[in-house]
Amino acid sequence: MSLYQTQKLLYMLNKDTKLQATFFADKDAVLKDYRLSDEEIEALKKPDIGLLYIFGVNGQILMHYAAMCGYAWPEY
């Protein structure tokens, strides 16, 4: 598992609207630039917010990613 890389990606997605657009158009194109495990890739693609939390992703970073993916606050 590469928690640092996962959190780095989520941080960048939260900050960079161009990266967000690229990610939602072609996730694989963005994910290839990060050293992620297969489990992390699947959790990010799905998105599986609960699993990412279990992996140790910071809740603040994850909250923004969940909202970006369309999760309503009560679902988070």
Backbone as CSV, one residue per row, in Angstrom:
resi,resn,N_x,N_y,N_z,CA_x,CA_y,CA_z,C_x,C_y,C_z
1,MET,0.840,-1.173,0.000,0.000,0.000,0.000,0.884,1.235,0.000
2,SER,0.419,2.264,-0.660,1.191,3.502,-0.781,0.326,4.687,-0.354
3,LEU,0.119,4.771,0.933,-0.750,5.803,1.501,-0.311,7.205,1.082
4,TYR,0.978,7.459,1.123,1.463,8.791,0.751,1.044,9.141,-0.673
5,GLN,1.232,8.216,-1.608,0.880,8.473,-3.004,-0.630,8.687,-3.173
6,THR,-1.425,7.905,-2.459,-2.884,8.053,-2.528,-3.289,9.433,-2.024
7,GLN,-2.747,9.816,-0.873,-3.100,11.123,-0.317,-2.580,12.263,-1.183
8,LYS,-1.417,12.087,-1.771,-0.871,13.105,-2.664,-1.799,13.308,-3.864
9,LEU,-2.257,12.221,-4.453,-3.178,12.308,-5.581,-4.461,13.026,-5.166
10,LEU,-5.044,12.623,-4.048,-6.296,13.244,-3.606,-6.102,14.716,-3.291
11,TYR,-4.988,15.061,-2.693,-4.678,16.466,-2.422,-4.618,17.249,-3.730
12,MET,-3.928,16.708,-4.711,-3.806,17.393,-6.002,-5.163,17.505,-6.704
13,LEU,-5.977,16.462,-6.612,-7.316,16.527,-7.205,-8.157,17.614,-6.541
14,ASN,-7.993,17.788,-5.244,-8.741,18.806,-4.516,-8.315,20.211,-4.915
15,LYS,-7.082,20.366,-5.359,-6.522,21.678,-5.667,-6.582,22.067,-7.146
16,ASP,-6.503,21.091,-8.032,-6.267,21.360,-9.458,-7.480,20.953,-10.297
17,THR,-8.236,21.930,-10.770,-9.453,21.629,-11.538,-9.144,20.968,-12.883
18,LYS,-7.999,21.284,-13.474,-7.624,20.616,-14.732,-7.354,19.132,-14.490
19,LEU,-6.662,18.841,-13.403,-6.393,17.449,-13.051,-7.703,16.715,-12.764
20,GLN,-8.637,17.388,-12.102,-9.953,16.792,-11.838,-10.639,16.414,-13.146
21,ALA,-10.637,17.333,-14.088,-11.295,17.078,-15.378,-10.645,15.897,-16.086
22,THR,-9.324,15.858,-16.079,-8.609,14.739,-16.698,-8.940,13.440,-15.984
23,PHE,-8.961,13.468,-14.656,-9.244,12.281,-13.858,-10.626,11.720,-14.181
24,PHE,-11.627,12.566,-14.249,-12.977,12.069,-14.501,-13.191,11.672,-15.960
25,ALA,-12.363,12.191,-16.867,-12.442,11.793,-18.270,-11.668,10.498,-18.530
26,ASP,-10.527,10.330,-17.850,-9.661,9.165,-18.069,-8.846,8.897,-16.809
27,LYS,-9.442,8.184,-15.879,-8.788,7.924,-14.596,-7.430,7.247,-14.766
28,ASP,-7.342,6.306,-15.683,-6.084,5.577,-15.866,-4.943,6.512,-16.266
29,ALA,-5.250,7.540,-17.048,-4.214,8.483,-17.475,-3.606,9.218,-16.284
30,VAL,-4.397,9.490,-15.276,-3.905,10.169,-14.080,-3.266,9.172,-13.112
31,LEU,-3.915,8.045,-12.909,-3.444,7.067,-11.923,-2.069,6.495,-12.263
32,LYS,-1.728,6.442,-13.543,-0.437,5.870,-13.944,0.745,6.703,-13.446
33,ASP,0.483,7.956,-13.086,1.547,8.838,-12.622,1.843,8.690,-11.123
34,TYR,1.121,7.803,-10.463,1.294,7.601,-9.023,1.587,6.132,-8.750
35,ARG,2.421,5.874,-7.766,2.758,4.497,-7.384,1.696,3.999,-6.409
36,LEU,0.689,3.337,-6.948,-0.455,2.878,-6.161,-0.590,1.366,-6.275
37,SER,-1.115,0.770,-5.211,-1.401,-0.666,-5.268,-2.669,-0.881,-6.092
38,ASP,-2.885,-2.103,-6.515,-4.100,-2.433,-7.263,-5.349,-2.129,-6.441
39,GLU,-5.292,-2.393,-5.139,-6.436,-2.120,-4.262,-6.736,-0.626,-4.199
40,GLU,-5.701,0.187,-4.112,-5.890,1.637,-4.072,-6.481,2.141,-5.383
41,ILE,-5.987,1.629,-6.485,-6.506,2.031,-7.794,-7.989,1.707,-7.891
42,GLU,-8.361,0.513,-7.514,-9.777,0.122,-7.571,-10.637,0.986,-6.649
43,ALA,-10.136,1.266,-5.442,-10.895,2.096,-4.499,-11.065,3.516,-5.033
44,LEU,-10.059,4.029,-5.693,-10.145,5.376,-6.263,-11.081,5.416,-7.468
45,LYS,-11.042,4.383,-8.287,-11.891,4.346,-9.470,-13.364,4.187,-9.121
46,LYS,-13.656,3.411,-8.092,-15.033,3.039,-7.774,-15.929,4.240,-7.475
47,PRO,-15.796,5.193,-6.729,-14.899,5.327,-5.605,-15.440,4.634,-4.357
48,ASP,-14.530,4.029,-3.604,-14.890,3.367,-2.359,-14.314,4.185,-1.207
49,ILE,-15.095,5.166,-0.766,-14.649,6.105,0.252,-14.332,5.376,1.561
50,GLY,-15.161,4.415,1.934,-14.946,3.662,3.165,-13.633,2.907,3.147
51,LEU,-13.323,2.267,2.032,-12.073,1.511,1.934,-10.874,2.451,1.965
52,LEU,-10.980,3.576,1.293,-9.890,4.549,1.335,-9.646,5.017,2.769
53,TYR,-10.723,5.188,3.526,-10.590,5.572,4.935,-9.889,4.460,5.726
54,ILE,-10.290,3.230,5.475,-9.659,2.090,6.151,-8.169,2.016,5.797
55,PHE,-7.823,2.379,4.568,-6.415,2.404,4.162,-5.619,3.459,4.920
56,GLY,-6.333,4.415,5.542,-5.652,5.434,6.325,-5.652,6.822,5.728
57,VAL,-6.411,7.021,4.654,-6.454,8.341,4.026,-7.025,9.351,5.020
58,ASN,-6.383,10.495,5.097,-6.799,11.570,5.986,-8.249,11.965,5.701
59,GLY,-9.047,12.088,6.751,-10.469,12.395,6.618,-10.758,13.712,5.937
60,GLN,-9.932,14.722,6.165,-10.140,16.027,5.523,-9.952,15.922,4.009
61,ILE,-8.906,15.235,3.607,-8.651,15.057,2.171,-9.763,14.212,1.563
62,LEU,-10.140,13.179,2.254,-11.159,12.251,1.766,-12.528,12.916,1.652
63,MET,-12.834,13.812,2.571,-14.116,14.516,2.555,-14.282,15.300,1.251
64,HIS,-13.232,15.963,0.821,-13.300,16.747,-0.415,-13.412,15.835,-1.637
65,TYR,-12.707,14.723,-1.606,-12.787,13.770,-2.718,-14.195,13.174,-2.810
66,ALA,-14.772,12.847,-1.666,-16.128,12.291,-1.649,-17.119,13.288,-2.251
67,ALA,-16.997,14.545,-1.870,-17.885,15.582,-2.426,-17.660,15.727,-3.924
68,MET,-16.411,15.688,-4.357,-16.085,15.788,-5.775,-16.706,14.631,-6.566
69,CYS,-16.824,13.488,-5.931,-17.387,12.291,-6.573,-18.917,12.235,-6.470
70,GLY,-19.517,13.263,-5.861,-20.962,13.334,-5.829,-21.618,12.808,-4.561
71,TYR,-20.823,12.478,-3.557,-21.406,12.022,-2.292,-22.008,13.213,-1.555
72,ALA,-23.214,13.063,-1.060,-23.826,14.073,-0.213,-23.208,13.970,1.178
73,TRP,-23.237,15.048,1.934,-22.618,15.052,3.251,-23.114,13.899,4.134
74,PRO,-24.430,13.619,4.221,-24.861,12.515,5.082,-24.323,11.133,4.642
75,GLU,-24.070,10.966,3.350,-23.510,9.709,2.858,-22.050,9.546,3.275
76,TYR,-21.358,10.665,3.388,-19.945,10.628,3.747,-19.804,10.124,5.157
